[in-house]
Amino acid sequence: MLPDGCLVYAVHHKMALDANEKLEPYLWSRVLAIHFYNKVGHAVTVFVYKNFTFVYNPGLGSYPLYERPIYDPLELAEIIFPDTPIKKAYFLEPTFLLHYQTDSFSIIQ
């Protein structure tokens, strides 16, 4: 099982933000993995810059999310998808992609 395109794009964007962070030390960013009830999951990148919370959604691009920093994954997911019941939300590090086995394509837990 390979990761969905949204996960790959979100991780790629997060890595770009990490590189940018070396130049701009006031930027916090994480890949947010979201699981919905009875739906496919989704991944986005969230970042805080100058006390504003932004989101990068692969299908929509970047946009401001809230006028204060938000660091709680569930709160972020509920703001991004207000009309969709969230099963769980958590931050995912880019090293997650390195845990795929090439012979069976299963996740090492």
N, C-alpha and C positions, 0 to 999 in steps of 0.2 A: 504494500500500500504506500503510494507516494504522497507527499504533502500536497494539499490543494494549492492552486495558483495564488490565492489570497495570502496564504501563509508564506510562500516564497517571496512575494512582493513585499509583505510587511517586514519580513526578516531583512530583506535587501535594503529597504528604507531605513530600518533601525541601524544597520551597519553603516549606512551613509551618515546618519545622524551621529553615530559614535565617532566617525572620522571628523565630522564637523565639530564635535564636542572638544576635540583637542585645540581647535581654534577659538571656540566660544565656550568657556567653562561654565556658563550659566544655563546650560541646556540639559534637562533631564528627559530621557526617553526610554520606552519599553515597548516590546511587542505584546499586545493584549490578545490572548486567545479567548474566544467566547463560545460557549456551548449553549444552544437553545433547546427547548423541549420540542420534540417531534420535527426538528429541522436540522439541516446541515450546519456545522459550526462555521465560524468566521474568524479571521485574524486582521487586526489593524495595528498601526503604530500610533502610540499616544506620546506627546511630548509637551513639556512645560517650558515656556520661554517668556521671560519678563513678567512672571506671575500670571500668565494666561495658559490655559490648557488647550492644546490643539490636537487634532486627530488626522492621520493620513489613512484613508480608506482606499484600497487599490482601485475600486470602481468609481470613486468620486473625487479623488485627489485630497489635498490638505484643506482644512478649514478650522476656524476657531470653534472650540467646543464650550468653553466656560471662562468666565472672567476671574478665575482664581485657580491656583494649583489643585489638582485632584490626583491623589496617589493610590486610591483604593480601586482595585480592579473591578469589583462588582458595581460600585457606584459609577465608574466610567462606562461600563457596558450598559447599564440602565439608562444613562443619559444619551448614549449613542443610538440605542435601539429602544426608545421609550414605550413602544407598543408591542414589543415582543418579549414574552416571558423568558428570562435568562435562567438556565439550569446551573451554570457555573462560569466563572471568569477568573483568569489568572494571568500573570506575566510569564512570558516564555522567552528564554534566552536563545540566541542564534545557534548555540552549540547543540540544540535539540536536533537540528538537521543532520548532525554528524553521527547520531545514534542509530541511523537506519542501516540495517544489514543489507549488503548488496546481493547476497545469495537468496534470501527469502523475502526481502522488502518488509520485514516486520520490525516493530519498534522494540529496542532493548529497554527493558524497564529496570 
